[in-house]
Amino acid sequence: MQGFYTHWLVYLSIAVAVVASYTTLTIASRVAYSSIRTAWLIGGALVMGTGIWSMHFIGMLAYSLPIELTYNLPKTLLSLGIAVATSGFALHVACRREVHLGHIAASAVLVGAGIAFMHYLGMASIAIVPAITYDRTLVAASVGIAISASFVALWLTFKLGRGRSWLTTVARAGGAVVMGLAIASAHYTGMAAAQFSPDSYCLGVSRVDNAWLGITLALLSFGLMTMATLVVVYDAFVRQHLRARDEALQKADAQVRNAARFDMMTGLPNRVALVEAADHAIAAAALKDGQIALMVLNVDRLTAINDSLGHQAGDELLLELSQRLRGVLRHKDTLARLAGDEFTLLATELRSARDAESIASKVLEALQRPFSAASVEIHPSVSIGISTYPLDGETFEALLRRANAAMRYTKESARGGFRFYAAEMSGLTDDRLALESDLRRALEQGELELYYQPKVDIATNRIRSAEALLRWRHPVRGMVPPDAFIPIAEETGLILPLGEWVLRQACRQVRAWLDAGMTPLRVAVNLSAKQFRHADLAAAVKAALDESSLEPGYIELELTESAIMHNPEQSAATLQTLSAMGVHISIDDFGTGYSSLSYLRRFPLDKLKIDRSFIRDLMTNPDDVSIVRAIISLAHSLRLRVVAEGVETAEQLSFLRELGCDQYQGYFCSPAVAPDAFAALIQRLRSERTELTEADMLRTQSRLSAFTPEPVR
């Protein structure tokens, strides 16, 4: 019995094979390196298997005999299952990260045999009597073509399923045509091998038109493959977006880490970088029996310059001074800025103290010419103290301590010159001992005071919180600045009772304001690293709150990055305890310490405070803009609020508003003032704006307390 083909169905079957091949190659690009490889493998097997089977079945429908053909449903479905399983095996082989030709050839035999089995099982599903007979030569040829087609398909999938360029896409389209034609060739060779007896008849009569059934199968296949392609495209889009985000995070992390090692105003190394350089220099000098020198350079009368001409003029002076110092350095020397008015110079590979003396003389000579700041000619002087290795110490800390002693001696006896360290200079530490003794008495005599600086919401211009800042009114010395006595308190352990006093006094002041009818306001208290690591911190906070009958939401604790990174695991436990109480937690001076973004995800934090060093040159330094923008973006993505410190101008505030910063504090609103002056300031400003409720102040922002209602912004 002779049959004939419906040509448009033949073309339709080939089109299905080509589209299925292209979809398979596209899916293969997601399988090899996807984190959900199994899901892609299953989906790819379904799409590829269904496409091959649909091509096969449409090809059978394209063949017409003088009699109506009917099909055995179980065998038909079994042939579909074989196609899907064979496709899954093929993808599993081709999408391995490393595949050899021998491996592909062996797999092609198994896959080709599976395709051939699927084809002849599908032919066997035709319910015809007598059974179909086959030309053995053509059967062997169809199996050979199936194996060859499988080899081509596996090889193309392995080669073309990895790239993302437009050339890969074009090659993938060409490969799909080759694969589709090869699969179709195997099928139609197998069809040519079939021989029907002249007196054949089918069991039952088909009521479905072959053309419509072929179109339906094709549409279903095209629909499935279109959906698969859309999923691949969407997955590629998502992955590209994630890659872009990861790259942005890495870039921001690198910027912040770089900022943690360099002074943002001058671009010079900071203490972190200098310590590393000094340790390496000391180790090298020890091996070669050499010498190094550490010089501390202090700018004389910088405070007077700032007071008379403004901080901007002082910054201009420091910037020009750093540039001149760079000009006289040898390539092997390191210039760093450790404090506002202090530079540190590490001179290595010295033959004798004369080399250090020569460098110090060149520095002073370079500073002889007048400076220009705020359009005013300035003649500053620099006092230099020098210590040498190994004579004055064998560690960086020892050398720095003795260079500082020499610098202080220079300021007292020969301002504008330099001195090498000598043992008698340590007598200057007597003043520090006296200050320590006075500080112990200050706690008992009530000489300590808390001043308060408002934190302003940038969006609403409301004040809903403030920072408590410690001041010491010495009976003889007058107002002692914090940077003069806080380091002493840290070194001697006085920081613990000092910090506890600050916490209790801040709570008492908030209670006094509330009792006086002042609207709710949260107060931030700075915790030192030693205070944070103290075992009784949570108990001390609770005791201070209970003593003043305050809810925890009225207190915010500010910590430095270095404080919590000393022991991250213990820090996490302490922070969780405090956050669970309802206390707010902020990171102070963000970007100047470890600046590791990983801890932001681990710890229950509420706010980040951008260090004033990034804000100072915000209007003129693009690097500062990039860092501030990155910090704000990253903080907001982690549901953290951002506070900018040191805002002094309307231009800075306007720019921070554009960047999306949440709060600011600084001289632009108000310096830190005494409690009565602060209360008057708040009363004046809040008289113009809607007051906050107590419920507003008690909410917390931290992720540990994310279940609470709408957090305070």
N, C-alpha and C positions, 0 to 999 in steps of 0.2 A: 504494500500500500504506500503510495507516494504522497508526501505532504508538501506544503509550501509555507514561506515566511511572509508575515505582514511587516513590510520594511520599516514603517515608522515605529513599530514596537521594538524592532531590532535596534534602531537608532536610540530609542528611549532607554533600552536596557544598557547600551554602551554609555549613554550620558549618566545614568545612575552609577555605573561602575567608576567613571571618571570623578564625579562629584564625591562619591564615597571614598575614593583614594585620596583626593585633596583634603577632605575632612579628616581622614585618618592621619595624614602627614601633619596637619595643623595640630591635632590633639597630641600627637607624639611630641611636639615641641614643649608641651606642658608636663608630660609624664616624667621625663628623666630627672628633672631637678625640682619637682614640686614637693612640698611638704605633705600633700595629700595624694601621694602617688597612686595608692590603691584605688581611690575614688576615680581618678582620671583613667586608670587602667580599665576599670569596669565600664565606665562610660564609653571609652574608646572601643572596647570590645563589642559593646552593644551597637554602636554606630557603624563600625566596620563590618561586623557580622551581618547586621540587618541590610546594609548596602549590598554586600556580595550576594546574600540570599535573594534580595529583591531583584537584583540584576539577573540572577539565575532563573527566578520564577517568571519574570517578565519575558525573558528569552524563551522559556517553555511556552508561555502564552502566545508568543509571536509565531510559534510553529502550529500550523493548522492541518488537520487531517479531514478526510471526507466524513468522519464520524465525530460525534460529540465526545469530548474527553472529560472524565471525572477524576478526582484526586482523593487519595486516602489521607484524611486529616492527621491522624497520629504520625504517620511517616513524614508528612509535610512539615509538621511542627518539629519533629526530631531533626530533620535536615536543617531547620533554622537554628536549633540549639547547637548542632555541630559547627555551623558557620560562626556563631558567636564564640564558642569555646576555642575554635581554631584561631580566630582573630585575636582573642585575649592572649593566647600563647605567643602569637607573632609579635604583638606589641611588647610583651614581657621580654622577649629576646632582643628586639631591635632597640628598645629604649634603655638598655643597660648603659652605664657610663663607659664601659670598655667592652667591645665585641670584636672578635677576630673573624676573618673570612671563613675559616674552617667551621667555626661555631655557627655562622650564618648559613653555610651550606648544609650542615647537618639539620639545622632547624627548618630550612626550606624543604627538605625531604618530608619531614613530619607535617608541616603546614600544607604543602602541596597535596600530600596523600589525604589530609583532612578535607581539603577543598574538593578533591575528586570524589571522596566518599560522600560529601554533602550533595554533589551533583547527581551521582548515580542513585543515591537514596531518594533524592527528589524525583528522578525519573521513575524509580520503582513505585513512587506514590501514585502514579497514573494507574487507575483501576481498569486495566485493559486485558482482554483475553483474546488469543494466547499472549503470554508475556513477551516483552520486548527482547529481541536478540541484538547482539552488538558485534560490530566489526572489531576484532581484537587489535588489529594494527592501529586503527583510529583511537581505540580506547587507550592503548599504550601511548599514542601521540598526545592525547588529551591530558594524561597523567604527567607526561614529560613537560608539556606546556604549563600545567598547574605548578609543577615543582620549579620550573624556570621563572614563572611569574612570581612565585613566592620568594625566590631568591632576590629578584629585582625589587620586589616590594619591601623586603626586610632591609636590603642594602640602602634603598632610597630613604626609608624611614629613619635609619640610623644616621645617614649623612645629612638629610634635609630637615630633620626634626629638631635641630638644635639652635639655629640662627634666628635673628630678628630683623636683618636688613632687608631692603627691597630686593636685592639680588637673590637672597634666599627665597623670598616670596615668589619671584619669577621662576626660579629653579624648581620650587615646590609645585607650581602649576604645571610645568613641563613634566615633572616626575609623575604627577597625578594622571596625565594623559597616557604616559607609557604604562603605568600600572593598570589603568582602566582597560586599555586595549589588550594587555596581556591576559587579564582576568576574563575578558569577553572572548578572546581567542580560545582559551581553555574550555570555556563553556560551549561555544559553537562547534568546536572540534568534537567534544563529547556528544553533542546533538547529532552531528553528522554520522557518528558511530552507531546510532540507534537504527534498528531495522524493524518495521512493523509488518506483520503478516497481512496478506490481502483480505483475509476473512476476519480481521480483528473487529472486536466490538467492546464497548465499555459497559461496566456494571453500573447502571443508573444513568440519568441524563443530567448534564450540567445546565442549570438555569441562569448562570451568570455569563454575561457577554465578556469574552476574552479581552476586548479592547477596553471596556470600562474597568474590568478588574486590573488590567495592566496600568491604566492611568491612576487608579486608586492606590495601587502599590507604589507607583512612582511618586505620587504626591505625599504619601505617608513617609516614604524614605527621604524625599527632599525636605519635608518639614522637620523630621528628626535631625537630619544633618545641618539644616539651617540653625536650629536651636543649639546644636552642639557648637557650631561655629560662633554664634553669638556669645555663648558662655566662654569660649576661648578668648574672644576679643575682649569681653568684660574682664575676664581674669587677667589678661595682659595689661589692661588699663589700670586695674587695681594694683597690680604688682609694680607697674611703672610709678604710680602715685606713691606707693610705699617706699620704693627705692629713692624717689626724690625727697620724701620726708626724712628717710634715714640719712641721706647725704646732707640735708640741711641740719639735722641734729648733730651729725659728726662735725660739720663745719662750725656750728655754734659752739659745740663742746671744745673744739680746738681753739676757737677764739677766746673762750672763757679761760681755758687752761693756760693759754699764752698770756692772758691778762694777769693770771695768778703768779707769773714769774717776772713780769716787767711792770715798771711804773708807767702808768698810762699817760701822764703828762710829759715826761721827759723821754720815754721809751727806753730808759736804762734798766738793767737788771734790778730786781728787788732782793730782799733778804733771802728768799728761797733759792734763787739762782746764785747769789753770792756765796751762800754756805756750801753749795755743791762745788763751785769753782775753788773756794778756799780749801776744802777737804782734799780735792785732787792736787792742788798746788803743794799742800803740806806733805802729802804722800810722796809726790815727786821729789820734793826737796830732801825728804828723809832718805830716799834711795841714793841721791847724788851728793849728800852731805852739803846741800846748798842752803840759801837763805831766801826768805820772802819778807815783805813788809806790808802791814795793814795800816792805812791812813784814814783817819776820820776827819772830814772837812765840815766845819760848821759855819754857816753864813751868819756873820755878826749883824745884829740889829734888824733882822728880818721882820720881827714883830712890829717894830716902830715903822718900818716901810709899809707893812700891811695896814697899820692903823692910820697912817697919814695919806697914803695913795690908794688904798684898797687892795683886796686880795688879788684882783686881776693883775695889778702892777707887780705884786710879789711873785705871782706865777710867771709873768713875763721875764722877771729877773732870773728865776731859777732855771727857766728854759734856756735862756742865753748863756747862763753860767755853765750848764751841762754841756752845751755845744762847744764852748771854749775848752772845757776840760777834756773833751774827746779829742780836740785838736793837738794836745800835748802828750797824749798817752802813747805808749809803745803798743804794738799789736798784741803782745802777750799779757798786757795788763787788763784788769777788769774794773770798770767804774760802775758803782751801784748807788741807788738812792734808798736809804733805809727809813728816813723820817722826813718831815716837812722841810726842815732847814738843814739837813745833814746828808752829805754824800760820803761814800766809803770807797777807797781806792785800794785794790789788791795788786801789788807789784811783785812779780815773780822773777826767778832766775837772777837774783842779785849776787854780786861778788862780795859786796861789803855794805856797811851802813852808808858809805859815801854815795852809792848808787841811789839809795832812797832819798838822801839829802838833795841830790841833783834833781830828782823827779819833783820833790816838794818845792824846790826853788823855781822850777819851770812852771809849776801850777800857779804860784803866787805872781810870777812875772806875767803870765797870760791874763791875770785878773786885774792888772794895773790900769789898763785902759778903762775909761768910764763905760757904764752900761746905760741903756735907754729903756725906760719903762713908763708907760702912760705919758709918753712925750716929755718925760722929765729925765735929765741926766743924773745918774746915781753913781756913787763911788762906794760900793760895798767892800767889806773886807772879809777874809775867810781865815779862821783859826784852825790849825791842823795839829793833830796829835798822831804820833807814829809809834807803833810797836813792831818788833821784828821777831821772826822765827829763826832759830830756836831760843834766842836769848830771853825773850819776854813771855814765852808760852809755847805750848805744843799743840794747842787746839784753837779752833776758830773763836770760840767763846772767850777763852783766856786772852787771846790777842785783841779781840774787840773791846773787852772790858778795860784792858790797859791802854789801848789807843784812845778810848773815851776819857780815861783819867788824864792822859797827856793832853788831850784837846781841852778839857776843862781847865787844866793848869795854864795852858796857853791863853785861853780867854781871860783868865784872871791876871796873868803876869805879862803877856806879850801879845795882845790881841792883834790879829792880822799877820802873825808869823807861824812858825811851826816848832814843835819840841818833840824829842824822843822821850819815850817813857823812862822814868826813873822811880826807884822804890819809894822815895819820899812823896811822890805825887799821890800815892794811895791815901795820904792823910786827908785828901779831899773827901774821902768816904765818910769822914767824921760828920760832915753835914748831913749825909744821908742817914746816919745812925740817929742824929738828933731829930731829923724829920720823922723817923720811925717811932721814936719815943713820943714825940708830940702827937703822932697819929693815934697811938694807943690811948693817950689821954683825951684826944678829941672825941672818941666814942663815949667816954664817961662824962665829959664836960659839956656835951651838947653843942659842939662847934660845927657839926655837920648839918648840911641843909640839902633839901631836894628842890631843884628848879624843874620847870615843866615846859616842854616845847610841843606845840600842837602839831598833830598830823591832820592834814586837810584832804578831804575827798576831792579829787580833781574834777569829777563830773558835776558835783553839786555845790562845791565850795563850802560844804559843811565840815565842822570839826566834831568828830565823834571819838577821838582818842588822842593821847599825848604820850610823850616819852619822858620818864623821870630821869633826871641827870644829877649826879652827885656833885656837891660843891663843899669846899672846906674853908670856913672863915677863921683863919688862924689869928689869935689875939695879938701877935707881934708881926708876923709876915703878911698879914692881910689875907686876901682871897688867894688861896693856893690852887693853881690849875690842876685838873684831874691827871694830866699826863705827868705831873711831878710826883704825885703820891700813890696813884693806882699801881704802877710797877713795883713800888716798895711794898704795898699791901700784898701783891701777888707773890713776891719773893719770900715774905715773912709769914705768910699764912693768915695775916690780918684780913685778907679778902673775904674769909668765911663769915666772921662776925659783922664785917662791914656790909657784905651782901645781904645778910639776914636783917640788919637794921634798915637797909634801903627797902627791902620787900615789905617789912612791917610798917614803915613810915608811909610808903606809897598807899598801902591798904587803909591806914588811918586817915590819910588825906582824902581819899575817895569817899570814905564814910563821912568825913566832916563836910565835904561838898554836898553830898546827898542830903545830909541832915539840915544843911542851910538852904535847901530848896533848889540846888543846882541840878539841871537836867543830866541824865546818865552820861557817863563818859568812862571809857576804858583807859587804863594807864599801863604803859609798857615799862618793864624793868629789865635792865641788862644783867645777865648772869655770867660770871666769869667761868672759865673752864674748870677751875678747881671747885667752884660752888656747884656746877652742874654735875660733876662726878662724885660729889659727896653723897654718901649713902642715905642721908636723911632729907634729901631735897624735897621729895613729895610731901613728907610729913611737915617740913618747915613751911611750905607753901600753904598747906591746909591749916596749919596753926595760925599763920598770919591772916588768912581769910576768916577763920572762925573768930579770932580776936576782935575783928572789926565788923563781924556779922555781914560779910560780903559774899555774894555769889561768885563762883570762879570766873564767870564770864567777864568780870570787871578787870581782870588782870591778864596781861600779855607778857610772856617771857621771851626776851631776845637773846639768842645764842649765836656765837660765831661758828663758822664752818669747822674750824680746827677743834672746837670744843666737842662737837658731836662725832667727829671722825676719829677721835683718839681711840675709842672702843665702840665701833658701830653697833655691835650686837647689844651691849649694855645700854648704849644711847637709845636704841630703838625701844627697849623695854621701859626706860625711864620716860621717854616722850609719850609712849602709849598710855602710861599711868597718868601723866599730867593731862593729856588730851581727853582721856576718859572722864577726868574730873570736870572738864569743861573749860580749862585754862587755854588761852590762845598761845600759839607758838610761832615765833618768827626767826628767820635766819638773818642776822645782822651782817652788814658789810659784804654782801654776796659778790663773788667774783674776785675777792682778794686772797682767798685761802685755797682750799683743795679744789673747789669749783667742779666737783664730780657730779654730773647730772644723775648718776645712778641713785644717790642717796635721796634725791627728791621724791623718787617713787617708793622708797622703803619707809620713810619716816612720816608720821602724822603731823605735817606742818600746815600752817595757815597763810604765812606771808613770807615774801622775800624782800629784803631791803637792799636796794642797789647802792653800792658804796659811792660816797660823794666824789671820789676820784674819777668816776665815769661821767658824773653830771657836770663837773666843773668846765670841761671843754666840749660839752655836747654840741654847742653851736658852731664849733670850728674844727672838730676832729671827726672825720668820717668813721674811724675805727670805733670811737666811743658810741657813735650812733648805731653801728652794726651790733655792738655788744649789748647795748641797752635794748634795742629792738629784739634781739635773740632772747634775752633774759625774760622780757615781758611775754613774748609769744610762748616760750616754753613753760613759763609759770602758769599762764592761763590755760594751756592745754592740760596741765596737771591740777587745775582748779585751785591754784594758789593766787593770792592777791599780791600786788607789787607796790612797794613804797620807795620813792626816790628821796635820798638824803641830800642835803646841801643845796637846795634850790634857792637861788639868790636873785634871779631876774625874771621878768615877765616873759622874756623870750624863751628861757629854759622851760618854764611852766607850760607855755603854749605848745612847745615842741613835744613835751612829755604827754600832753593831752592828745596830740595827733598819734603818738605811738601807742596809746591805749593804757598808759600807766594809771593805777587806781588812786594812789595817795602820794602826797609829798610832805616834806617838812624842811624847814630852812629859814634863813633870814628874810626871804621874800614875804613870808607871813609874819613870823616873829622869832626872835631868839628865845632861848630858854629863859624863863622868868620865874620869880618867886611865886608861891601859891596864891597870894592875894592879887598880884598883878595878873596872873593867869586867869583867875576867876573873873576879874573885871574884863579881860579880853574876851573870854568866852561869852559873858553876858552881853557884851556889845555886839559881837558877831552873830550870836544866836537870836538876838532880838529881831534880826532881819530875815530869819529863816525858820521853817517848821522844825519844832523840837523833836528829838528822838524819844521813844518810849523805853522803859526799862527792859521790856522783852527784846527790843532791837539789840541792846548791848549784851544780852546773855547768850545770844546765838553764837555758834562757832563755825568756822570755815573748814576745819581739818577733815580729811577723808575718813578718819576714824569715827567722826561724828556726822557723817554724811546723811544719816537718817533723820536729822533734825529738820524742822521746817526751814524754808527759805533763809539761807545764811546772810549775815550782815555783810554788806559789800564795802 
